[in-house]
Amino acid sequence: MLLSEFLTPDLIILDLPPGGVDEVLNEMVSRLHSAGLVKAVEPVVDLLRTRETAHTTTLESGVAIPHSMLQGLDRSLLAIAVAPDGTTFGPPELEPVRLFFLLLSPPDEGGLHIKMLARIVRLLRHPGTLDVLANAPTPEALLAEVERVEAQHV
């Protein structure tokens, strides 16, 4: 399983405007909705917001991985967004987030969901990858970097 198998350029946002949790989640879920991958935006945003309220998905180094299990999906979904100037997401003491990985999986794919989360973390631990992804000039360039790093760890 590779993350790049779940990504297409239309699921990559490079110009996420500054905002908070609601703005980020709305923008990313709206992208999934526009691609015909989720039926409605608000119920998914509510689910993810509830998850963030219970326990933030913000990691160190300006990264967040909002994720949840979602009824009605046929397969796991992945979207990536870059907030060039960083945006508030999670507790105020954490640094602004520049890179978001949104992961949604059907309830019967819990094992795959965990593997994908681990794969995202492994990707980000590769030296220099975070900066390359956060500064990608095009969605295709970001996807190519994901593929390049994954090819080294298969």
N, C-alpha and C positions, 0 to 999 in steps of 0.2 A: 504494500500500500504506500503510495506516494501522495503528498499533499497536492502536487501539481496535477494529479488525476482529477482533483475536485475543483480546480481553478480554471477560469477562462478570463480573458482580458476584461470582459464586461462586468466581472465580479470584483474588480480592483478599482478602488477610488484613490486618486492621488492628491486630491485637493479638498480634503475634509475641512470644512470651515470650523473655526473655534466655537466651542459651545460646551455643554455639559453632557452628562450621561444620556438624557433624553434626546438631545440633538444628534449625538453620535449614533445611538441605536436606531433612531428614526431614519437617518440617512442610509445606514448599512442595510437595514431590513427593507427599506424602500427599493434598494438596488436588487435585492433578492426577489421582491415582488414584481418589479419591472421585468425581470428575466423569467417570470412565470414559475418561480420555484417555491414561493409561499403564497397562500391564498389571500391573506390579509396582513396588513402591517401592524395595526394596533395590538392585536392579541399576542403577537410574537414579541413586540417591544415590551408589553406588560410582563411577559414571562421573563425576559432578560433583565428588566429593571428589578423585578422581585429578587432574582438571583444576585444582582449587584448590591441590593440593599442588605441581603443576608450576609454576603461575603464578597468583597470586591475581587474581580478577576485581574486587577492591575498588578503587574509584576515590576521588578526593578528595571532600570534602563529605559523608561518611557514606553513600555509595552503593556497592552491589555489583551486578554483573550476572553471576551464575553462568550459564554457558551451555555447550552441547555439541551435537554431532550425535548422533542416536540412531536406530539401526536400528529398523524396525517402526512408525514413525510415519506417518500418512497426510498430516499437515500440520504446520506449525510451531505450537508452543504457547508461550503467554506467561502468566505469573502474576506478581503483584505482592504484596509483603508489606511491612508497616510494623512496625518494632520501636520503639514509642514512646520507650523509654528508651535505645535503642541497644543493640547487642550486638557482641561480639567476632567478627570475621570477617576473616581475613587476618592479616598480620604485626602483632605487638603494637604497633609504633610508629605504626600508622594509627589514626585516630580511630574510635570505635564506629560501626557502620553502623545507620542508621535506615530506609533504603529499599532494598529488594531487587527486582530484575527478574530472573526466572528464564526463560530462553529455551532451548527445545529444538527442534531441526529435524531432519527426515529428511536423510540424507546427500546426496540428490539436489537439495536446496534450499539449497545453500551460498550462492548469490548472494542469495537472500532473507534468509538468516540474517545475512549481513553488512549488508544494508540495514536490517534490524530493529535490529541493534546500533547502527548509525549514527543511526537514528531515535530510539532511547532516549537517546543522548547529546545529540542536538539538543533533545529535549524538556526534558532537565534543564538545559540551558544557557539556557533561557528564564527571564528574571528572575522570581524569586519562586516558580517552579513547585515546586521541591524542598520548600519549606516548606508550600505548599498541599497537596501530595500527602501529606507526612508527617503532616499534621494533619487530614486529611479525616475528617469525622465518620461517614461511611458508605462502603461500597464504591461505591455509586452516585455519590456526590459525587466520589470519586477518579476514577472513570471519566469523569465529566462534565468534570473538569479536563483530563484527557488529551485528550478530544475538543475542548475549547475551544482548547487550545494547538495541537493539530494543525490545526485549521481555519485558523489564522493562517499556516501554513507549507505549505499544499498548492499 
